[in-house]
Amino acid sequence: MGTALIYDEEMTKFKLLWDDPACKVEVPERLTVSYEALIKNGLADRCVSVPVREATDADILLVHRSVLTSSVSPRLVRLFVFCLCLRHQK
């Protein structure tokens, strides 16, 4: 087993389409700051880099209700959901 690092600049181009105080932490900087900290501390080099791909509807259904696949399916959502679904083994 190893720790996978999945990152693509495309992931920083999202924004919420609604105003919900519970989601105020969902901003692109949350990802970029974390990624930069991994690099700065040399942790990114210790991870297995995994290429990003769009999640399939089947991938999305592993972590979300079917409503999401029919109402919201932009590429960025698919990238993030893929990251949540991925299991990496050496």
Helices and strands as residue ranges (DSSP letters): E 4-5, G 9-13, G 21-23, H 28-40, G 44-46, E 48-49, H 57-61, H 66-71, H 75-85
